[in-house]
Amino acid sequence: MTTSAQLILTAEQLRQKIRRIAFQIYENNFEESALVLAGISGEGYVFARRLQEALAHIAPFDVSLLRIDLDKHQQAQPAVQLSEAHVEVADKVVIVVDDVLNTGRTLTFSLQPFLTTPVRKLQVAVLVDRNHPRYPVAADYKGYALSTTLAEHVQVVLSDTENEGVYLL
């Protein structure tokens, strides 16, 4: 982390947010027999994996995990790829998971693979919602809502235990 980075959420606070989101997911889907967490490659996938672990401790249903592979910096996306072709999403609740919701562009692209499959419900979970909507995407589950300027950058670090946290750059 750079010295100019401001810590917004500590590692412990992140763990609490993830656990709370897991309980919210369970409360909203307690009648389901299974659900699918589809994490966007990078920290979104790490977040999805942690949600899967938290749900395993509190929910009786099966939780499958997918990785959505796309380039977040590319303006137009070719076909978005899912990492696990054998995971069945038809007639299941699918929750698309990412670290930060900024304009909604990445999440909009990430919904593509699920629009041609009859899923039971399609939901979105994010750790940080910056609320700069340019696309019609909103999060069903939010860890932290943060008002920022467009020039500021929010970085979520989950894969580096030494620097784990949410930072404002």
Secondary structure as UniProt FT lines:
FT   TURN            3..4
FT   STRAND          6..9
FT   HELIX           11..28
FT   TURN            30..31
FT   STRAND          34..40
FT   TURN            41..42
FT   HELIX           43..58
FT   STRAND          62..69
FT   TURN            72..73
FT   STRAND          81..82
FT   TURN            85..86
FT   TURN            90..91
FT   STRAND          93..101
FT   HELIX           105..110
FT   HELIX           112..114
FT   TURN            115..116
FT   STRAND          121..129
FT   STRAND          141..145
FT   TURN            150..151
FT   STRAND          154..157
FT   TURN            161..162
FT   STRAND          165..168
//
